[in-house]
Amino acid sequence: MGRVPARLRSSGRRSVLRRLVAPFRLRTLIRRNEIAYTGLAALVGILSGLAVVAMQGLIQLMGLWIFGAAVPVSGAEGIDPLRAFAGPVAGGLLVGLSYLVGRRWFRRVADPIEANAVGGGKVGVPGSLYISAQTLLSSGFGGSVGMEAAYTQIASGGASWLGQRLRLRREDLRQLVAAGAGGAIAAAFDAPLAGAFYAFELVLATYTVAALLPVLAASIAATAVTRLVTDSHGPSLFFAGQIPGEGYLPIALLTVLAAGVGIGIMRSVALMERLFGKSPIPGWTQPMIGGLAVGLLALVSSQVLSSGHGAMRLVIETDMTLWALLGLFALKTLASIVSLGSGFRGGLFFASLLLGAILGKAFAIGWMLAFGLQIPIVVFAVVGMCALATSIIGAPLAMSFLALEMTQSLPLALAVLFSALLSTSIVRQFFGFSFSTWRFHLRGETIRSATDVGWIRDLTVGRLMRRTSSTITTTTTIAEARRRFPLGSTKAVPILDETDSYAGMCQMTDLHWDELDPKERVSSVARYTSAWLRPEQTVRDAINTFARNEADTMAVVGSDMTVLGTLNEHYCLRRYADETNRRLYPSRR
């Protein structure tokens, strides 16, 4: 055989390359191939890790420029009191001005949990950049808030943008958003398992085999790129001992205390927001007032500034007295509540870890003075850290894996898991919300987790109903109605009054009952005269209405009581079951 000319070989290679990178074929490959989709999730993890590294670098630079601290601000010594006071005030002013600038374009920005719950994973990139910039300003200028909200927001926003460009299915997009958020947490704490289970518990609200590969791939990739770029290996608290059975009594009591403190902090933030909301102070100046309060607290102890990474190192590695721990706990708690309540942007993730460590160490010292202690105090610091964080954040397995990856101790991780589960059960029983879902509740949303309820809101009665022009009036006789609608022609027909408004439903089995007088009017057999459906109701509302009225077919009416169509219970249940099965057992075709 003759040799293929070089021009034809080159043309063939270009044709193959075009087919490979063509948007349609690339989208098809990722939609149908699990390995390709996992590779996409790993790419999202790499980008998430780089974003976290970049924001951590910015925070360090801001700490150096604003406070003159070469180490994390909350752990720096000898900060100029003027800088410690002026930093949060200036930050509050800038955050307030950002609200003035952004309220025109960013009235409502969904975080990853809300986006996955009601938006099918759609997170706006401009809004995510806006939220992240506000969080950088808040934490960088000393506001007592964590950066984790910015990390997860920017990572999930980028993942959502990429997934939407590739036109991923709704469930695949939700998983990719969770992978981005989990990768961000994994990079921030150098803890891939904690990041992955953060994604499962908070951003997906479920554990599925389908989501296991992409979420883990993103978390591992984010951790790897962070270690490669920064040579960081996260906090380490090695513990090689065992925890005796009698040690679980003080651990349980500490957990109960941490759960109560967590509930109190969440309610206090909401109370502070209400106080600021009812005050005559203009909204854009409220963060500056909060910054003024934080600045005054920083004059007492600079460890209340920013998220608290430096303070965490001091709490864990130094021997602070009981009164010093209790004082720092009170100051940091107040600073976090005021910061969030006044409008500083951020979260309570790392603040809850720091407060939990302080609480655990103070509890251990008190227990040791009263009853003696055979367990190292650092164990109580780790247990308190994860118990309080679980009560506020609501991710027991993520906190347990964080403890395991920090300490490399399985006995301690089991104790943390025990405390996390106990804390979760207490908060669910007596409060019912995590910090994020509590804020949704205060806003009027019914979201309890990131479980996908958006499809239920999209599947409305208006989409399911069958439009019909077949109606009868209340003055129509039974004989005339039987002639127009023979038995078997339909199941039910809406009845209209003299103003063409809904007046009930006429079922064919009632209409063709032999004992009826043919001269009677149809109004004598009307059912559900005070029950109907609205087109904006969800499929779940419709199912409940059918059950409450024991109806098979109901009319759908508008705001003026005109009949728009009918809906059958059997069809409604079938569509609901089909949509549920599609999400429980997704197929990649």
Secondary structure, 3 states (H helix, E strand, C coil): CCCCCHHHHHHHHHHHHHHHHCHHHHHHHHHHCHHHHHHHHHHHHHHHHHHHHHHHHHHHHHHHHHHCCCCCHHHCCCCCHHHHHHHHHHHHHHHHHHHHHHCCCCCCCCCHHHHHHHCCCCCCHHHHHHHHHHHHHHHHCCCCCECHHHHHHHHHHHHHHHHHHCCCCHHHHHHHHHHHHHHHHHHHHCCHHHHHHHHHHHHHCCCCHHHHHHHHHHHHHHHHHHHHHHCCCCCCCCCCCCCCHHHHHHHHHHHHHHHHHHHHHHHHHHHHHHHHHHCCCCHHHHHHHHHHHHHHHHHHCHHHCCCCHHHHHHHHHCCCCHHHHHHHHHHHHHHHHHHHHHCCCCECHHHHHHHHHHHHHHHHHHHHHHHCCCCCHHHHHHHHHHHHHHHHHCCHHHHHHHHHHHHCCHHHHHHHHHHHHHHHHHHHHHCCCCHHHHHHHHCCCCCCCCCCCHHHHHCEHHHHCECCCCCEECCCEHHHHHHHCCCCCCCEEEEECCCCCEEEEEEHHHHCCCCCCCCCEHHHHCECCCCCECCCCEHHHHHHHHHHHCCCEEEEECCCCCEEEEEEHHHHHHHHHHHHHHHHCCCCC
